[in-house]
Amino acid sequence: MSLQSTDQIADLITRIRNAIMVGKNTIRVPASKLKVSIAKGLENTRFISGYQLISKQPRDILEITINEVAKPARINEIAKVSKPGRRIYVGADEIPVIKSGRGIVLISTPKGVMSGQEAKKNRLGGEVLIKVW
């Protein structure tokens, strides 16, 4: 019997946070479209070095490279904003600024998951998923 987290975003950011605390460079998690789009958003904003989708049976695996060897992690803190019990939605004008612009928020918009800056530029609002700095 395997235990699966009902909140896949919380599981992903907990694994990233734990890997940073123990100094690991890569993590592997069960893949989903949402996790891949979050990894893509973190890579585009250069908070992670990269990600790779590994095809294995019966389920694909997402491998995330947090940082290159011998470099400190760029992520100081990563936290979930919208939770299953309380969803947080914002309009394009209400997108939060994290740490005076040094951090980012990832937002699930009708056009996909994107950073707060991209969503603001495209005049899109949506559900605030995570904040990173």
Secondary structure, 3 states (H helix, E strand, C coil): CCCCCCCHHHHHHHHHHHHHHHCCCEEEEECCHHHHHHHHHHHHCCCCCEEEEECCCCCCEEEEECCCCCCCCCCCCEEECCECCECCEECHHHCCCCHHHCCEEEEEECCEEEEHHHHHHCCCCEEEEEEEC
